[in-house]
Amino acid sequence: MKVELHLIQNFAPSCLNRDDTNTPKDCEFGGHRRARISSQCIKRSIRKADVFAETVGEVGVRTKLLTEQLEQRLTSSGKKAEEIQAIVPTFVTNLISKLNKEKTAVLLYLGKDEIERMVETLLSHWSKLSASAKTGKEMDEACKEVAKDFKRGSKATDIALFGRMMAEHPDFTIHAACQVAHAISTNKILMDMDFYTAVDDLQAEAETGAGMMGVTGFNSSCFYRYSLEDIEQLKENLGGDEELALKALEAFLRASVAAIPTGKQNSMAAQNPPDAILAVVRANGTPMSLANAFATPIRPTKDKGLVQASIEAIDSYWGKLAKVYGENGVKSRPICLVEEAKLEALKDQQVSSFEKLIKKIADAVVFKEGI
């Protein structure tokens, strides 16, 4: 069983996700330049959204500071600083990664519960580790115990959703239960440039000119966003906990709608929620992105704005796909609109609020036995 999420989101002038030239990311689609927000940016916005942690509680951390985290917890447990310094760096090096000034060489993605279990393992071996002074069989045993424990995964729902890959430690891999596409604009874009100056408040009145000047790229675009959640994989990643898997799905849906990238927001404040939310629950069959509804760029007309035309393009394209491939396996496909639009193919399951859409999805999700 899979859940698809399709969003239409129109942003005011903004620079939400920048490239290495400090201008908004873009790409070519359908033979035209489009504004783009990378999937990495969207996923970070989701996992950092307040509503995500409020819904599920446990959230993972990305860090190179594992050594520091372990040292803090061991200090709180009453262990001596010299023993901690003798044991922890060697433990982290043997377990995961070489250290560079106490930081791991790679960025780790860990659940707080996993870090706590590392501490418990170290404490259970502490007396022998202290006696062996960083080396020996006891350190190997502690590392093996933690490595085995990693296969249990974590209760951190963002790790369960987005997965974890450690090239040097395949056993620590968690297969993602979620796919997130790069958001692309439904309209073609031309980049705009903002020339700005800053005045030196303390310069002499006789002096003229700016204390600083520069250029920032921006655009205003209506984005199509698509994501896909594998419910069985999500349940498996969370140790078979169906209740937590449902909470994780709800958190993802709520955070996807609430999540807005933070790039240049202090100077542009493009806090624009989605105007259309379509969710599709599939018991079987092939998931389908609706991005090709915009292969020909959407243009506003005298009677129809860009947002409304984009919503109607999704509706029309869904109808075309349903005509060719059918809707077998689709258990539910509620759609919620902020901007009024003329729906045909999707109008039979239109709901009046996001809360009703969430409930329809939850009611349609059924877990397979034995997952």
C-alpha positions as CSV (number, residue, x, y, z in Angstrom):
1,M,0.0,0.0,0.0
2,K,1.3,3.4,-1.0
3,V,0.2,7.0,-0.4
4,E,0.9,9.7,-3.0
5,L,0.8,13.4,-2.2
6,H,0.4,16.0,-4.9
7,L,0.5,19.8,-4.1
8,I,0.1,23.0,-6.0
9,Q,1.9,25.8,-4.2
10,N,2.3,29.3,-5.5
11,F,5.1,31.4,-3.9
12,A,5.4,35.2,-3.9
13,P,8.8,36.6,-5.1
14,S,11.4,34.5,-3.3
15,C,14.7,32.7,-3.4
16,L,13.8,29.6,-1.3
17,N,16.5,27.2,-2.5
18,R,19.8,28.6,-3.8
19,D,22.5,27.1,-6.0
20,D,26.3,27.8,-5.8
21,T,25.8,31.1,-7.6
22,N,23.4,32.4,-4.9
23,T,20.4,32.3,-7.3
24,P,17.3,30.1,-7.1
25,K,17.7,26.6,-8.4
26,D,16.1,25.9,-11.8
27,C,16.0,23.2,-14.4
28,E,14.6,22.5,-17.9
29,F,11.3,20.6,-18.2
30,G,9.2,20.3,-21.3
31,G,11.7,22.3,-23.2
32,H,11.4,25.4,-20.9
33,R,13.2,26.7,-17.9
34,R,11.4,26.0,-14.6
35,A,12.0,27.1,-11.1
36,R,13.0,24.2,-8.9
37,I,13.3,23.4,-5.2
38,S,15.5,20.4,-4.5
39,S,14.1,17.3,-2.8
40,Q,16.9,17.6,-0.1
41,C,15.6,21.1,0.7
42,I,12.0,19.9,0.9
43,K,12.9,16.9,3.1
44,R,14.8,19.1,5.5
45,S,11.9,21.5,5.7
46,I,9.6,18.6,6.5
47,R,11.6,17.1,9.3
48,K,12.3,20.5,10.8
49,A,8.7,21.6,10.7
50,D,7.3,22.1,14.2
51,V,4.2,20.0,13.4
52,F,6.4,17.0,12.5
53,A,7.9,16.6,16.0
54,E,4.6,17.6,17.6
55,T,2.8,14.7,15.9
56,V,5.4,11.9,16.4
57,G,7.7,13.2,19.2
58,E,10.9,11.3,18.3
59,V,13.0,12.9,15.5
60,G,16.5,12.0,14.4
61,V,19.6,14.2,14.2
62,R,22.2,14.7,11.5
63,T,25.6,15.3,13.1
64,K,29.3,14.8,13.1
65,L,29.3,15.3,16.9
66,L,28.6,11.8,18.0
67,T,31.7,11.8,20.2
68,E,30.5,14.9,22.0
69,Q,27.0,13.5,22.5
70,L,28.4,10.3,24.1
71,E,30.8,12.2,26.3
72,Q,28.0,14.4,27.6
73,R,25.8,11.5,28.5
74,L,28.6,9.5,30.1
75,T,29.6,12.5,32.2
76,S,26.0,12.8,33.4
77,S,26.3,9.1,34.4
78,G,29.2,10.0,36.7
79,K,32.1,8.6,34.6
80,K,35.5,10.2,35.0
81,A,36.7,12.6,32.2
82,E,40.0,10.8,31.7
83,E,38.3,7.5,31.3
84,I,35.8,9.0,28.8
85,Q,38.6,10.5,26.8
86,A,40.4,7.2,26.7
87,I,37.4,5.1,25.6
88,V,34.9,7.2,23.5
89,P,37.1,8.3,20.5
90,T,38.4,4.8,20.0
91,F,34.9,3.4,20.3
92,V,33.5,5.8,17.7
93,T,36.5,5.2,15.4
94,N,36.1,1.4,15.5
95,L,32.4,1.5,15.2
96,I,31.6,4.0,12.5
97,S,34.2,6.5,11.3
98,K,37.6,8.1,11.7
99,L,37.7,11.3,13.7
100,N,38.9,14.7,12.7
101,K,39.2,16.9,15.8
102,E,36.6,14.8,17.5
103,K,34.2,15.0,14.6
104,T,33.3,12.0,12.5
105,A,34.6,12.1,8.9
106,V,31.0,11.6,7.6
107,L,27.7,13.2,8.6
108,L,25.7,10.6,10.6
109,Y,21.9,10.3,10.8
110,L,21.0,8.8,14.1
111,G,18.0,8.5,16.4
112,K,18.3,9.7,19.9
113,D,17.3,6.3,21.0
114,E,20.2,4.8,19.1
115,I,22.6,7.2,20.9
116,E,21.1,6.2,24.3
117,R,21.6,2.5,23.5
118,M,25.2,3.2,22.6
119,V,25.7,4.7,26.0
120,E,24.0,1.8,27.7
121,T,26.3,-0.6,25.9
122,L,29.4,1.4,26.9
123,L,28.2,1.5,30.5
124,S,27.6,-2.3,30.6
125,H,31.2,-2.9,29.4
126,W,32.7,0.1,31.3
127,S,34.9,-1.6,33.9
128,K,36.6,-3.9,31.3
129,L,36.9,-1.0,28.8
130,S,38.6,1.1,31.5
131,A,41.0,-1.7,32.3
132,S,41.9,-2.4,28.7
133,A,42.7,1.3,28.1
134,K,41.2,1.7,24.6
135,T,42.2,-1.6,23.1
136,G,41.5,-5.3,23.3
137,K,38.7,-7.8,23.1
138,E,36.2,-5.8,25.2
139,M,36.2,-2.9,22.8
140,D,35.6,-5.3,19.9
141,E,32.7,-6.8,21.8
142,A,31.1,-3.4,22.6
143,C,31.4,-2.4,18.9
144,K,29.8,-5.7,17.8
145,E,27.0,-5.3,20.2
146,V,26.2,-1.8,19.0
147,A,26.5,-2.8,15.3
148,K,24.0,-5.6,15.9
149,D,21.8,-3.2,17.7
150,F,21.8,-0.8,14.7
151,K,19.9,-3.4,12.7
152,R,17.0,-2.8,15.0
153,G,16.7,0.6,13.5
154,S,15.3,3.6,15.4
155,K,12.0,5.0,16.6
156,A,13.0,8.3,14.9
157,T,10.2,8.6,12.3
158,D,12.1,10.9,10.0
159,I,14.9,8.2,9.6
160,A,12.2,5.6,8.9
161,L,10.7,7.9,6.2
162,F,13.8,9.2,4.5
163,G,16.1,6.3,5.2
164,R,19.8,6.1,6.0
165,M,22.8,5.0,4.0
166,M,26.3,4.5,5.3
167,A,28.6,3.4,2.5
168,E,31.2,1.9,4.8
169,H,28.6,0.1,6.9
170,P,25.9,-1.5,4.7
171,D,24.4,-3.2,7.8
172,F,23.5,0.2,9.2
173,T,21.4,1.1,6.1
174,I,17.7,1.8,6.5
175,H,15.7,1.7,3.2
176,A,13.7,4.9,2.8
177,A,9.9,4.5,3.0
178,C,9.4,7.8,1.2
179,Q,10.3,9.3,-2.2
180,V,10.3,13.1,-2.6
181,A,10.5,14.7,-6.1
182,H,12.2,18.0,-6.8
183,A,9.4,20.6,-6.9
184,I,9.2,22.3,-10.3
185,S,7.2,25.3,-11.4
186,T,4.1,24.7,-13.5
187,N,5.0,28.0,-15.4
188,K,8.2,28.8,-17.3
189,I,10.4,31.3,-15.6
190,L,12.7,34.2,-16.3
191,M,15.1,35.0,-13.5
192,D,14.7,38.4,-11.8
193,M,17.5,40.2,-10.1
194,D,17.3,42.4,-7.0
195,F,20.1,45.1,-6.7
196,Y,20.4,46.1,-3.1
197,T,22.5,48.6,-1.1
198,A,23.2,48.9,2.6
199,V,23.9,52.3,4.2
200,D,26.7,52.7,6.7
201,D,24.9,54.4,9.6
202,L,28.1,55.9,11.1
203,Q,29.7,57.3,8.0
204,A,30.1,61.1,7.8
205,E,27.2,63.1,6.4
206,A,29.5,64.6,3.8
207,E,30.3,61.2,2.4
208,T,28.1,59.6,-0.3
209,G,27.6,56.1,-1.5
210,A,26.6,52.8,0.0
211,G,28.6,50.8,2.6
212,M,27.7,47.6,0.7
213,M,25.9,46.6,-2.5
214,G,25.1,43.4,-4.2
215,V,22.7,41.4,-6.4
216,T,20.3,38.6,-5.4
217,G,18.4,36.4,-7.8
218,F,14.7,35.6,-7.2
219,N,11.5,34.5,-9.0
220,S,7.8,34.0,-8.4
221,S,6.6,30.5,-9.3
222,C,3.7,28.1,-8.9
223,F,5.2,24.8,-7.9
224,Y,4.0,21.2,-8.4
225,R,5.2,19.0,-5.6
226,Y,5.0,15.2,-5.5
227,S,5.9,12.6,-2.9
228,L,5.3,8.9,-2.3
229,E,5.1,6.9,0.9
230,D,5.4,3.1,1.1
231,I,3.3,2.1,4.1
232,E,4.6,-1.4,4.5
233,Q,8.3,-0.2,4.4
234,L,7.5,2.5,6.9
235,K,6.0,-0.1,9.3
236,E,9.0,-2.4,8.8
237,N,11.4,0.5,9.5
238,L,9.6,1.2,12.8
239,G,9.9,-2.4,14.0
240,G,6.4,-3.4,13.0
241,D,4.7,-0.7,15.1
242,E,1.5,0.1,13.2
243,E,0.4,2.9,15.5
244,L,3.7,4.7,15.2
245,A,3.7,4.1,11.4
246,L,0.3,5.8,11.1
247,K,1.5,8.7,13.3
248,A,4.6,9.0,11.0
249,L,2.4,9.1,7.9
250,E,0.2,11.8,9.5
251,A,3.3,13.8,10.5
252,F,4.7,13.6,7.0
253,L,1.4,14.8,5.5
254,R,1.0,17.6,7.9
255,A,4.6,18.7,7.7
256,S,4.6,18.5,3.9
257,V,1.8,21.0,3.8
258,A,3.4,23.2,6.5
259,A,7.0,23.0,5.3
260,I,8.3,26.0,3.5
261,P,12.1,26.4,2.8
262,T,13.8,29.1,4.8
263,G,16.1,30.6,2.0
264,K,16.1,34.4,2.0
265,Q,12.8,34.5,4.0
266,N,13.9,37.3,6.2
267,S,14.0,39.6,3.2
268,M,11.2,38.1,1.1
269,A,8.7,36.4,3.6
270,A,7.2,34.0,1.0
271,Q,5.0,32.2,3.5
272,N,2.5,30.8,1.1
273,P,0.6,27.5,1.9
274,P,-0.5,25.1,-0.9
275,D,-3.6,26.0,-2.8
276,A,-4.4,22.4,-3.7
277,I,-3.7,19.1,-1.9
278,L,-4.5,15.8,-3.6
279,A,-3.7,12.5,-1.8
280,V,-4.0,9.1,-3.4
281,V,-4.1,5.9,-1.5
282,R,-3.2,2.8,-3.6
283,A,-3.7,-0.7,-2.4
284,N,-1.8,-1.9,-5.5
285,G,-0.8,-0.7,-8.9
286,T,1.9,1.7,-10.2
287,P,2.3,5.1,-8.5
288,M,1.9,8.0,-10.9
289,S,3.5,11.5,-10.7
290,L,1.3,14.1,-12.4
291,A,4.3,16.3,-13.4
292,N,3.6,15.8,-17.1
293,A,0.4,17.8,-16.7
294,F,2.8,20.7,-16.9
295,A,5.1,19.5,-19.8
296,T,3.5,22.5,-21.6
297,P,3.9,25.4,-19.3
298,I,0.8,26.9,-17.7
299,R,-0.1,30.4,-18.6
300,P,-2.6,32.7,-16.8
301,T,-5.4,34.0,-19.0
302,K,-7.9,36.9,-18.7
303,D,-10.4,34.6,-17.0
304,K,-8.1,32.1,-15.2
305,G,-5.1,32.7,-12.9
306,L,-1.9,30.6,-12.8
307,V,-3.0,28.7,-9.7
308,Q,-6.5,27.9,-10.9
309,A,-5.2,26.8,-14.3
310,S,-2.5,24.6,-12.6
311,I,-5.2,22.9,-10.5
312,E,-7.4,22.2,-13.5
313,A,-4.4,20.8,-15.4
314,I,-3.9,18.2,-12.7
315,D,-7.6,17.3,-12.8
316,S,-7.5,17.0,-16.6
317,Y,-4.3,14.9,-16.6
318,W,-5.6,12.6,-13.9
319,G,-8.7,12.0,-16.1
320,K,-6.5,11.1,-19.1
321,L,-4.4,8.7,-17.0
322,A,-7.6,7.1,-15.6
323,K,-9.0,6.6,-19.0
324,V,-6.0,4.8,-20.3
325,Y,-4.9,2.9,-17.2
326,G,-8.0,2.8,-15.0
327,E,-8.2,3.4,-11.3
328,N,-7.9,-0.2,-10.1
329,G,-6.2,-0.3,-6.8
330,V,-7.0,3.3,-5.9
331,K,-8.8,3.1,-2.5
332,S,-9.2,6.8,-2.0
333,R,-8.1,10.1,-3.6
334,P,-9.4,13.1,-1.7
335,I,-8.6,16.6,-2.9
336,C,-8.8,19.8,-1.0
337,L,-8.7,23.2,-2.6
338,V,-8.1,26.7,-1.3
339,E,-8.4,28.3,-4.7
340,E,-11.7,27.5,-6.5
341,A,-11.3,25.5,-9.7
342,K,-13.5,23.6,-12.1
343,L,-12.9,19.9,-11.4
344,E,-14.2,17.0,-13.5
345,A,-12.2,13.8,-12.9
346,L,-11.5,14.5,-9.2
347,K,-14.6,16.3,-8.1
348,D,-16.4,13.2,-6.6
349,Q,-13.9,13.1,-3.7
350,Q,-13.4,16.8,-3.0
351,V,-13.3,17.6,0.7
352,S,-13.7,21.0,2.4
353,S,-10.7,20.9,4.8
354,F,-7.3,19.5,5.2
355,E,-8.4,17.7,8.4
356,K,-11.1,15.8,6.5
357,L,-8.5,14.9,3.9
358,I,-6.2,13.5,6.6
359,K,-9.1,11.4,8.0
360,K,-9.9,10.0,4.6
361,I,-6.3,8.9,4.1
362,A,-6.1,7.3,7.6
363,D,-9.4,5.4,7.0
364,A,-8.2,4.0,3.7
365,V,-4.8,2.7,5.0
366,V,-4.7,-1.0,5.8
367,F,-1.5,-2.8,6.8
368,K,-0.5,-6.2,5.5
369,E,-0.1,-8.9,8.0
370,G,3.4,-10.1,8.9
371,I,5.1,-6.8,8.1
